[in-house]
Amino acid sequence: MSDEVARILAAASRGEFPPADGTVTVVAQPNERDAGVLAFTAHSVVFTDEDPDWVRAELAATSSDALAAAMNPVFLARLMARRGRHMNTIDLLTVADALPGPPPVALREIVDPEHPRVARAVKFRDGVRVWAADGGVVVLGRGVAGRWEAAVEVDEDARGRGLGRDLAVAARHLVPGPVVWAQQSPGNARSVRTFQAAGYRPVGSEALFIAG
């Protein structure tokens, strides 16, 4: 186990990124659950307990621009097969500073562990808390390398009124740490716009490998 991923993420949240030198950093997983790839500008980080020499050999053998090799589907598929994992998508990784005071929307906490949104969130995060608003929910929990992550959902009949943005801002008020992270699928333009309107800054992309 390693704290290197946490260090890299903490620096990125401050705008301090790995050198844009076209290289790939390979580090150990921060814990048994979290493995994957982070891509910043002209620098990628592979966090896995796989042999670093194997990783670098596979990257060199990948038919791709070297800057994109770590996020190339062929490389990702080979690494996942090697580790017995799967993934959902490559996400845009964003971060926002915590804000003082109460959230801009009325919330009530959901404490039922059987609630579908709670049950789904605990598969990927620790210390999960979920709050409901009229028409949506906001989720907070500790994800990759212990970082605080937020996710929001808005009911279809409540869309178009800015609730998603308000819930994303609410996470900035609720987070107990200095920053809160959020991932969006790049193809989900509505989600990308929502989080950026709520003050979340793009820092890179992320592919997470899921066990089981």
KOLKE-678054 format. One record per atom (N, C-alpha, C): residue number from 0; residue in three letters; x, y, z. Coordinates in steps of 0.05 Angstrom, whole numbers, m for minus. Layout:
<recs>
(NUM ALA (X Y Z))
...
</recs>
This chain:
<recs>
(0 MET (17 m24 0))
(0 MET (0 0 0))
(0 MET (18 25 0))
(1 SER (7 47 m11))
(1 SER (23 71 m15))
(1 SER (6 95 m11))
(2 ASP (18 117 m2))
(2 ASP (4 142 1))
(2 ASP (10 161 m23))
(3 GLU (24 150 m44))
(3 GLU (32 166 m66))
(3 GLU (8 178 m82))
(4 VAL (m13 162 m86))
(4 VAL (m36 172 m100))
(4 VAL (m49 194 m85))
(5 ALA (m52 192 m59))
(5 ALA (m63 213 m42))
(5 ALA (m46 239 m45))
(6 ARG (m20 236 m45))
(6 ARG (m3 259 m48))
(6 ARG (m6 272 m75))
(7 ILE (m8 256 m96))
(7 ILE (m11 267 m123))
(7 ILE (m38 282 m125))
(8 LEU (m59 270 m114))
(8 LEU (m85 282 m116))
(8 LEU (m86 308 m99))
(9 ALA (m75 308 m76))
(9 ALA (m75 332 m59))
(9 ALA (m60 355 m73))
(10 ALA (m38 348 m86))
(10 ALA (m23 369 m101))
(10 ALA (m40 379 m124))
(11 ALA (m53 361 m139))
(11 ALA (m69 369 m162))
(11 ALA (m92 387 m153))
(12 SER (m103 382 m129))
(12 SER (m125 399 m120))
(12 SER (m116 428 m115))
(13 ARG (m90 431 m111))
(13 ARG (m78 458 m107))
(13 ARG (m68 469 m133))
(14 GLY (m72 455 m155))
(14 GLY (m62 464 m181))
(14 GLY (m33 457 m186))
(15 GLU (m22 438 m170))
(15 GLU (6 430 m173))
(15 GLU (6 402 m186))
(16 PHE (13 400 m211))
(16 PHE (10 375 m226))
(16 PHE (37 362 m231))
(17 PRO (37 336 m237))
(17 PRO (62 323 m246))
(17 PRO (73 337 m270))
(18 PRO (99 335 m275))
(18 PRO (111 349 m297))
(18 PRO (99 340 m324))
(19 ALA (94 359 m342))
(19 ALA (83 352 m368))
(19 ALA (105 344 m387))
(20 ASP (117 320 m380))
(20 ASP (141 311 m395))
(20 ASP (136 286 m411))
(21 GLY (111 278 m414))
(21 GLY (104 255 m430))
(21 GLY (110 228 m418))
(22 THR (116 228 m392))
(22 THR (123 202 m379))
(22 THR (98 191 m364))
(23 VAL (102 166 m354))
(23 VAL (82 153 m338))
(23 VAL (94 145 m312))
(24 THR (81 152 m290))
(24 THR (89 144 m264))
(24 THR (73 119 m256))
(25 VAL (86 99 m246))
(25 VAL (73 75 m236))
(25 VAL (77 72 m206))
(26 VAL (56 72 m191))
(26 VAL (57 70 m162))
(26 VAL (39 48 m152))
(27 ALA (43 40 m127))
(27 ALA (27 19 m115))
(27 ALA (m1 30 m109))
(28 GLN (m20 12 m106))
(28 GLN (m47 19 m99))
(28 GLN (m47 31 m71))
(29 PRO (m65 51 m66))
(29 PRO (m67 62 m39))
(29 PRO (m81 42 m20))
(30 ASN (m96 24 m30))
(30 ASN (m110 3 m14))
(30 ASN (m119 m19 m33))
(31 GLU (m131 m40 m21))
(31 GLU (m138 m63 m38))
(31 GLU (m160 m56 m58))
(32 ARG (m178 m37 m51))
(32 ARG (m200 m30 m69))
(32 ARG (m192 m14 m93))
(33 ASP (m175 7 m89))
(33 ASP (m171 27 m109))
(33 ASP (m148 21 m127))
(34 ALA (m154 19 m153))
(34 ALA (m133 15 m174))
(34 ALA (m143 29 m199))
(35 GLY (m125 38 m216))
(35 GLY (m133 50 m241))
(35 GLY (m112 68 m252))
(36 VAL (m121 87 m268))
(36 VAL (m102 105 m282))
(36 VAL (m113 134 m280))
(37 LEU (m95 152 m274))
(37 LEU (m100 181 m275))
(37 LEU (m85 193 m298))
(38 ALA (m98 210 m313))
(38 ALA (m84 224 m335))
(38 ALA (m86 254 m331))
(39 PHE (m62 267 m329))
(39 PHE (m60 296 m328))
(39 PHE (m49 306 m355))
(40 THR (m43 331 m357))
(40 THR (m32 341 m381))
(40 THR (m4 329 m386))
(41 ALA (m1 313 m407))
(41 ALA (24 300 m415))
(41 ALA (38 285 m392))
(42 HIS (22 273 m375))
(42 HIS (33 256 m353))
(42 HIS (11 239 m343))
(43 SER (16 213 m341))
(43 SER (m4 194 m330))
(43 SER (7 180 m305))
(44 VAL (m11 171 m288))
(44 VAL (m4 157 m264))
(44 VAL (m20 131 m264))
(45 VAL (m6 108 m264))
(45 VAL (m19 82 m262))
(45 VAL (m16 73 m233))
(46 PHE (m38 69 m219))
(46 PHE (m36 59 m192))
(46 PHE (m47 31 m190))
(47 THR (m29 12 m187))
(47 THR (m36 m16 m187))
(47 THR (m14 m32 m172))
(48 ASP (m21 m55 m162))
(48 ASP (m2 m72 m149))
(48 ASP (12 m91 m169))
(49 GLU (7 m87 m195))
(49 GLU (20 m102 m216))
(49 GLU (50 m95 m217))
(50 ASP (66 m113 m227))
(50 ASP (94 m109 m231))
(50 ASP (99 m84 m249))
(51 PRO (112 m63 m239))
(51 PRO (117 m40 m256))
(51 PRO (131 m46 m283))
(52 ASP (149 m65 m283))
(52 ASP (162 m72 m308))
(52 ASP (142 m83 m328))
(53 TRP (123 m99 m319))
(53 TRP (102 m109 m337))
(53 TRP (85 m86 m348))
(54 VAL (78 m67 m331))
(54 VAL (62 m44 m339))
(54 VAL (77 m28 m360))
(55 ARG (102 m23 m356))
(55 ARG (117 m7 m375))
(55 ARG (121 m22 m402))
(56 ALA (125 m48 m400))
(56 ALA (127 m63 m425))
(56 ALA (101 m63 m441))
(57 GLU (79 m65 m427))
(57 GLU (53 m63 m441))
(57 GLU (48 m36 m453))
(58 LEU (56 m15 m439))
(58 LEU (53 12 m449))
(58 LEU (70 16 m474))
(59 ALA (94 5 m474))
(59 ALA (112 8 m497))
(59 ALA (101 m7 m521))
(60 ALA (86 m29 m516))
(60 ALA (76 m46 m537))
(60 ALA (49 m36 m548))
(61 THR (37 m16 m535))
(61 THR (11 m7 m543))
(61 THR (13 11 m567))
(62 SER (m3 5 m587))
(62 SER (m2 21 m612))
(62 SER (m18 46 m608))
(63 SER (m4 67 m599))
(63 SER (m18 92 m591))
(63 SER (3 114 m589))
(64 ASP (m6 138 m592))
(64 ASP (11 161 m584))
(64 ASP (20 156 m555))
(65 ALA (46 160 m550))
(65 ALA (56 155 m524))
(65 ALA (42 171 m502))
(66 LEU (33 195 m509))
(66 LEU (19 212 m489))
(66 LEU (m7 200 m481))
(67 ALA (m19 183 m498))
(67 ALA (m46 172 m493))
(67 ALA (m45 143 m486))
(68 ALA (m22 131 m485))
(68 ALA (m20 102 m482))
(68 ALA (m33 92 m457))
(69 ALA (m30 106 m434))
(69 ALA (m41 97 m409))
(69 ALA (m71 96 m408))
(70 MET (m84 112 m426))
(70 MET (m113 112 m427))
(70 MET (m123 98 m453))
(71 ASN (m105 85 m467))
(71 ASN (m113 70 m491))
(71 ASN (m130 46 m482))
(72 PRO (m153 41 m495))
(72 PRO (m170 18 m487))
(72 PRO (m156 m9 m488))
(73 VAL (m137 m12 m506))
(73 VAL (m123 m38 m508))
(73 VAL (m106 m42 m482))
(74 PHE (m91 m21 m475))
(74 PHE (m75 m23 m450))
(74 PHE (m92 m28 m426))
(75 LEU (m114 m12 m424))
(75 LEU (m131 m15 m401))
(75 LEU (m143 m43 m399))
(76 ALA (m151 m54 m422))
(76 ALA (m163 m81 m422))
(76 ALA (m143 m102 m414))
(77 ARG (m118 m99 m423))
(77 ARG (m97 m118 m415))
(77 ARG (m91 m117 m385))
(78 LEU (m90 m93 m375))
(78 LEU (m84 m90 m346))
(78 LEU (m108 m101 m329))
(79 MET (m132 m95 m338))
(79 MET (m155 m105 m323))
(79 MET (m156 m136 m324))
(80 ALA (m151 m147 m347))
(80 ALA (m151 m176 m349))
(80 ALA (m130 m189 m332))
(81 ARG (m107 m176 m331))
(81 ARG (m85 m186 m314))
(81 ARG (m92 m185 m285))
(82 ARG (m107 m165 m276))
(82 ARG (m114 m161 m248))
(82 ARG (m141 m172 m241))
(83 GLY (m156 m182 m261))
(83 GLY (m183 m193 m255))
(83 GLY (m203 m172 m247))
(84 ARG (m201 m149 m261))
(84 ARG (m219 m126 m254))
(84 ARG (m234 m117 m279))
(85 HIS (m253 m99 m275))
(85 HIS (m268 m87 m297))
(85 HIS (m271 m57 m292))
(86 MET (m283 m43 m311))
(86 MET (m287 m14 m307))
(86 MET (m313 m6 m320))
(87 ASN (m322 18 m313))
(87 ASN (m347 28 m325))
(87 ASN (m340 47 m348))
(88 THR (m325 68 m343))
(88 THR (m319 88 m363))
(88 THR (m294 104 m355))
(89 ILE (m284 120 m374))
(89 ILE (m263 139 m367))
(89 ILE (m277 165 m361))
(90 ASP (m272 175 m336))
(90 ASP (m286 199 m327))
(90 ASP (m269 224 m328))
(91 LEU (m282 247 m331))
(91 LEU (m270 272 m325))
(91 LEU (m268 276 m295))
(92 LEU (m245 282 m285))
(92 LEU (m240 286 m256))
(92 LEU (m240 315 m250))
(93 THR (m257 324 m231))
(93 THR (m259 352 m224))
(93 THR (m257 355 m194))
(94 VAL (m250 379 m185))
(94 VAL (m247 385 m156))
(94 VAL (m256 413 m150))
(95 ALA (m266 417 m126))
(95 ALA (m275 444 m117))
(95 ALA (m268 448 m88))
(96 ASP (m262 472 m81))
(96 ASP (m256 479 m53))
(96 ASP (m281 478 m36))
(97 ALA (m278 471 m11))
(97 ALA (m301 471 8))
(97 ALA (m310 500 12))
(98 LEU (m335 503 19))
(98 LEU (m347 529 24))
(98 LEU (m358 530 52))
(99 PRO (m357 553 65))
(99 PRO (m369 556 92))
(99 PRO (m399 559 92))
(100 GLY (m411 555 115))
(100 GLY (m439 561 118))
(100 GLY (m457 538 108))
(101 PRO (m483 542 110))
(101 PRO (m502 521 102))
(101 PRO (m506 519 72))
(102 PRO (m514 496 62))
(102 PRO (m519 492 34))
(102 PRO (m541 511 23))
(103 PRO (m542 515 m3))
(103 PRO (m562 534 m15))
(103 PRO (m589 521 m20))
(104 VAL (m593 496 m10))
(104 VAL (m618 482 m15))
(104 VAL (m625 466 10))
(105 ALA (m650 464 16))
(105 ALA (m659 449 40))
(105 ALA (m654 419 35))
(106 LEU (m641 406 55))
(106 LEU (m634 378 53))
(106 LEU (m643 363 78))
(107 ARG (m649 337 75))
(107 ARG (m654 319 97))
(107 ARG (m637 294 93))
(108 GLU (m623 286 114))
(108 GLU (m604 263 110))
(108 GLU (m620 237 110))
(109 ILE (m611 220 92))
(109 ILE (m622 192 90))
(109 ILE (m604 174 106))
(110 VAL (m614 161 126))
(110 VAL (m598 143 143))
(110 VAL (m604 114 139))
(111 ASP (m622 108 121))
(111 ASP (m630 80 116))
(111 ASP (m608 66 99))
(112 PRO (m593 47 109))
(112 PRO (m572 34 94))
(112 PRO (m582 18 70))
(113 GLU (m608 11 70))
(113 GLU (m620 m4 48))
(113 GLU (m630 14 25))
(114 HIS (m629 40 30))
(114 HIS (m638 58 8))
(114 HIS (m621 53 m16))
(115 PRO (m633 51 m40))
(115 PRO (m617 44 m64))
(115 PRO (m593 61 m69))
(116 ARG (m596 87 m65))
(116 ARG (m573 105 m70))
(116 ARG (m550 101 m50))
(117 VAL (m558 95 m25))
(117 VAL (m538 89 m4))
(117 VAL (m524 63 m11))
(118 ALA (m540 42 m17))
(118 ALA (m529 16 m23))
(118 ALA (m509 16 m46))
(119 ARG (m516 32 m67))
(119 ARG (m498 34 m90))
(119 ARG (m473 49 m83))
(120 ALA (m475 70 m67))
(120 ALA (m451 87 m61))
(120 ALA (m431 72 m45))
(121 VAL (m440 55 m26))
(121 VAL (m421 42 m8))
(121 VAL (m404 21 m23))
(122 LYS (m411 14 m47))
(122 LYS (m394 m4 m63))
(122 LYS (m368 9 m71))
(123 PHE (m368 35 m73))
(123 PHE (m345 49 m83))
(123 PHE (m332 69 m64))
(124 ARG (m346 74 m41))
(124 ARG (m337 95 m23))
(124 ARG (m341 86 6))
(125 ASP (m325 97 24))
(125 ASP (m327 93 52))
(125 ASP (m340 117 65))
(126 GLY (m351 113 89))
(126 GLY (m363 136 104))
(126 GLY (m384 151 88))
(127 VAL (m401 136 74))
(127 VAL (m421 149 56))
(127 VAL (m443 162 72))
(128 ARG (m450 186 63))
(128 ARG (m474 200 74))
(128 ARG (m489 210 50))
(129 VAL (m516 209 52))
(129 VAL (m533 217 30))
(129 VAL (m555 236 41))
(130 TRP (m559 258 27))
(130 TRP (m580 277 34))
(130 TRP (m599 280 10))
(131 ALA (m625 282 17))
(131 ALA (m645 286 m3))
(131 ALA (m656 314 m3))
(132 ALA (m662 324 m27))
(132 ALA (m676 349 m30))
(132 ALA (m701 343 m46))
(133 ASP (m719 362 m48))
(133 ASP (m743 357 m64))
(133 ASP (m734 355 m94))
(134 GLY (m734 330 m104))
(134 GLY (m727 325 m131))
(134 GLY (m699 315 m136))
(135 GLY (m683 309 m115))
(135 GLY (m656 299 m120))
(135 GLY (m642 291 m95))
(136 VAL (m617 281 m98))
(136 VAL (m601 273 m76))
(136 VAL (m572 281 m81))
(137 VAL (m557 285 m59))
(137 VAL (m528 290 m60))
(137 VAL (m515 269 m42))
(138 VAL (m493 258 m52))
(138 VAL (m478 237 m38))
(138 VAL (m450 246 m33))
(139 LEU (m440 241 m9))
(139 LEU (m412 246 m2))
(139 LEU (m400 220 10))
(140 GLY (m375 214 3))
(140 GLY (m362 191 14))
(140 GLY (m332 193 8))
(141 ARG (m317 176 21))
(141 ARG (m288 175 16))
(141 ARG (m282 154 m5))
(142 GLY (m271 164 m28))
(142 GLY (m266 146 m50))
(142 GLY (m236 141 m53))
(143 VAL (m226 145 m78))
(143 VAL (m198 137 m84))
(143 VAL (m178 150 m65))
(144 ALA (m162 134 m52))
(144 ALA (m141 143 m34))
(144 ALA (m152 160 m12))
(145 GLY (m177 156 m4))
(145 GLY (m189 170 18))
(145 GLY (m200 198 11))
(146 ARG (m199 206 m14))
(146 ARG (m209 233 m21))
(146 ARG (m239 234 m17))
(147 TRP (m249 257 m10))
(147 TRP (m278 262 m8))
(147 TRP (m290 266 m36))
(148 GLU (m310 250 m43))
(148 GLU (m322 251 m70))
(148 GLU (m352 257 m67))
(149 ALA (m363 272 m86))
(149 ALA (m391 279 m87))
(149 ALA (m404 268 m112))
(150 ALA (m429 261 m110))
(150 ALA (m445 254 m134))
(150 ALA (m473 265 m129))
(151 VAL (m487 272 m150))
(151 VAL (m514 282 m148))
(151 VAL (m532 268 m168))
(152 GLU (m557 267 m161))
(152 GLU (m578 257 m179))
(152 GLU (m602 275 m177))
(153 VAL (m614 280 m200))
(153 VAL (m638 297 m202))
(153 VAL (m660 281 m216))
(154 ASP (m684 281 m204))
(154 ASP (m706 267 m216))
(154 ASP (m713 280 m243))
(155 GLU (m722 264 m262))
(155 GLU (m727 274 m289))
(155 GLU (m747 298 m289))
(156 ASP (m767 296 m272))
(156 ASP (m787 318 m272))
(156 ASP (m778 343 m257))
(157 ALA (m754 342 m245))
(157 ALA (m743 365 m231))
(157 ALA (m720 378 m246))
(158 ARG (m714 368 m270))
(158 ARG (m692 379 m286))
(158 ARG (m699 406 m298))
(159 GLY (m678 421 m304))
(159 GLY (m681 447 m317))
(159 GLY (m686 470 m299))
(160 ARG (m683 466 m273))
(160 ARG (m688 487 m253))
(160 ARG (m664 494 m237))
(161 GLY (m641 483 m244))
(161 GLY (m616 489 m230))
(161 GLY (m612 473 m205))
(162 LEU (m628 452 m200))
(162 LEU (m626 436 m176))
(162 LEU (m599 421 m176))
(163 GLY (m591 410 m198))
(163 GLY (m566 395 m199))
(163 GLY (m542 412 m191))
(164 ARG (m542 437 m201))
(164 ARG (m521 456 m194))
(164 ARG (m522 461 m164))
(165 ASP (m546 466 m153))
(165 ASP (m548 472 m124))
(165 ASP (m539 448 m107))
(166 LEU (m545 424 m116))
(166 LEU (m536 400 m101))
(166 LEU (m506 397 m102))
(167 ALA (m494 403 m126))
(167 ALA (m465 402 m128))
(167 ALA (m451 423 m110))
(168 VAL (m464 447 m109))
(168 VAL (m454 467 m91))
(168 VAL (m457 459 m62))
(169 ALA (m480 446 m56))
(169 ALA (m485 436 m29))
(169 ALA (m463 418 m19))
(170 ALA (m453 401 m37))
(170 ALA (m431 383 m29))
(170 ALA (m407 399 m20))
(171 ARG (m402 422 m31))
(171 ARG (m379 439 m23))
(171 ARG (m383 450 5))
(172 HIS (m408 453 13))
(172 HIS (m414 462 41))
(172 HIS (m414 439 60))
(173 LEU (m420 415 51))
(173 LEU (m423 392 69))
(173 LEU (m397 377 74))
(174 VAL (m378 379 55))
(174 VAL (m353 363 57))
(174 VAL (m337 371 81))
(175 PRO (m328 352 97))
(175 PRO (m312 358 121))
(175 PRO (m283 364 115))
(176 GLY (m274 360 90))
(176 GLY (m246 365 83))
(176 GLY (m243 391 69))
(177 PRO (m218 398 60))
(177 PRO (m213 423 47))
(177 PRO (m224 425 18))
(178 VAL (m227 401 5))
(178 VAL (m237 400 m23))
(178 VAL (m256 377 m26))
(179 VAL (m271 377 m47))
(179 VAL (m288 355 m54))
(179 VAL (m284 349 m84))
(180 TRP (m283 323 m90))
(180 TRP (m278 314 m117))
(180 TRP (m304 304 m130))
(181 ALA (m305 304 m156))
(181 ALA (m328 292 m170))
(181 ALA (m319 283 m197))
(182 GLN (m331 261 m206))
(182 GLN (m325 250 m233))
(182 GLN (m350 253 m250))
(183 GLN (m346 259 m276))
(183 GLN (m367 260 m295))
(183 GLN (m359 245 m321))
(184 SER (m377 230 m332))
(184 SER (m371 218 m358))
(184 SER (m370 241 m378))
(185 PRO (m349 242 m395))
(185 PRO (m347 264 m414))
(185 PRO (m371 267 m433))
(186 GLY (m383 244 m439))
(186 GLY (m407 244 m456))
(186 GLY (m432 255 m443))
(187 ASN (m432 256 m417))
(187 ASN (m455 267 m402))
(187 ASN (m452 297 m400))
(188 ALA (m456 311 m422))
(188 ALA (m451 340 m423))
(188 ALA (m467 355 m402))
(189 ARG (m491 345 m396))
(189 ARG (m508 359 m376))
(189 ARG (m494 358 m348))
(190 SER (m483 335 m341))
(190 SER (m469 332 m316))
(190 SER (m443 349 m315))
(191 VAL (m428 349 m337))
(191 VAL (m404 365 m339))
(191 VAL (m411 394 m335))
(192 ARG (m431 404 m348))
(192 ARG (m439 432 m346))
(192 ARG (m448 438 m317))
(193 THR (m463 420 m305))
(193 THR (m473 424 m278))
(193 THR (m451 428 m258))
(194 PHE (m431 410 m259))
(194 PHE (m410 412 m239))
(194 PHE (m392 436 m244))
(195 GLN (m387 443 m269))
(195 GLN (m370 466 m275))
(195 GLN (m385 492 m267))
(196 ALA (m412 492 m270))
(196 ALA (m427 515 m261))
(196 ALA (m426 518 m231))
(197 ALA (m422 495 m217))
(197 ALA (m421 495 m188))
(197 ALA (m392 501 m178))
(198 GLY (m374 506 m196))
(198 GLY (m347 514 m188))
(198 GLY (m326 492 m187))
(199 TYR (m332 469 m198))
(199 TYR (m313 447 m199))
(199 TYR (m294 451 m223))
(200 ARG (m268 447 m218))
(200 ARG (m248 452 m238))
(200 ARG (m239 425 m250))
(201 PRO (m236 423 m276))
(201 PRO (m225 399 m288))
(201 PRO (m195 397 m281))
(202 VAL (m187 373 m273))
(202 VAL (m158 369 m268))
(202 VAL (m146 346 m284))
(203 GLY (m163 328 m295))
(203 GLY (m152 306 m310))
(203 GLY (m174 286 m317))
(204 SER (m165 262 m324))
(204 SER (m185 241 m329))
(204 SER (m177 217 m312))
(205 GLU (m196 199 m309))
(205 GLU (m192 177 m290))
(205 GLU (m206 152 m300))
(206 ALA (m192 129 m299))
(206 ALA (m204 103 m304))
(206 ALA (m200 86 m279))
(207 LEU (m222 78 m266))
(207 LEU (m221 63 m242))
(207 LEU (m227 33 m248))
(208 PHE (m211 16 m236))
(208 PHE (m214 m13 m240))
(208 PHE (m229 m24 m216))
(209 ILE (m251 m38 m222))
(209 ILE (m269 m48 m202))
(209 ILE (m264 m78 m198))
(210 ALA (m261 m86 m173))
(210 ALA (m257 m114 m167))
(210 ALA (m283 m130 m169))
(211 GLY (m280 m156 m176))
(211 GLY (m304 m173 m175))
(211 GLY (m320 m172 m201))
</recs>
